[in-house]
């Protein structure tokens, strides 16, 4: 069974844009007429929607038309080794992820089994989940300021606990994107005393209201120097976060290891890494306790399982990063079912609204836990009619310019 066509369906995520503003789904069709769907991590890419589609279309056409769908290992190596460099940049890795994911969806459907049965079978029946803490849409609160407001964040945390969540996440430090700076610094920075005080106050307020009934997860998106991250970690240790995520930029594992050695808080990293070799550096440096790999970034499901096996051999747990549309969620659910060292799965709130509309059968999230679909493939198929109705204008009219 061979690949006949590869195409993309970019989608503009309607407000409040939980899971990011842009999702790009991949559609693979075989010469036998079977169709599979995947998703790539578009939110991390610097290109406009139509350019991302063009990149995926050209990569697929040049390398994979006529490729046997079952040969997923060879598919990954074709993409990884193509052109000049063997280094797995995020754009190429994301494209490979979406295509590979769609191939496993086809294989599962062809065999009449869920994908997890092709990856060793179940280790658990249900999956524990956590979500970022978001303000209500009606409040109009800006996300960064909301996360740094102890009163508002702790009040909203109670709402999430009422939904059933037993773990919630926030970024209580300033987000320094683009040309923003912090006291004249660029990333990695030393946070000001004011920023440290505010972060500590927010986490303290959350712990006060949730007690020991809910884990707190602290993200920083790799913005601090090791010395700065250690200062923050010391402030947060009394509140027992489940982890401190990406305290320094992810490039230098030895620098992240400095933070890990200096704090009792487990360190997590991996959402911006694209290959097993990068994760191997983290393991060798004893830099992290948890990998938060993303199946839509690392090359797909098979590569994700390899990274998880590397983690297992080093007593490192895995918590898949999920920030995107419903298909990366579906693939991550399949992965989470079969990992011995799985910890908890990131979700984007409760998978209602547009997440439900885009799938033929919605993801079953209930009281903080996901009950996986037993349907074949990824367990969920894309509603192409809805997806095409949400296509970005810039995808259909390439002469127009607009934000990604």
Secondary structure, DSSP 4 states (H G I P E B T S, - for coil): -BEEEEEEEEEEPPTT-TT-SEEEEEEEEETTS-EEEEEE-GGG--S-HHHHHHHHHHHHHHHTTT-BTT-HHHHHHHHHHSSS--S--HHHHHHHHHHHHHHHHHHHHHHTSBGGGGGT--S-SEEEEEEE----GGGT--HHHHHT-HHHHHHHHHHHHHHT-SEEEE--S----TT--BTTB-SSBPPPHHHHHHHHHHHHHHHHHHTTSSEEEEE--S-B-HHHHHHHHHHHGGG--SEEE--S-TT-HHHHHHHHHH-SSPEEE-TT--SHHHHHHHHHTT--SEE---TTTTTSHHHHHHHHHHHHTTT-EE-----S-HHHHHHHHHHHHH-TTB--EEESTTS-THHHHTBSS--EEETTEEE---SSBTS--B-HHHHHHT--HHHH-TT-----
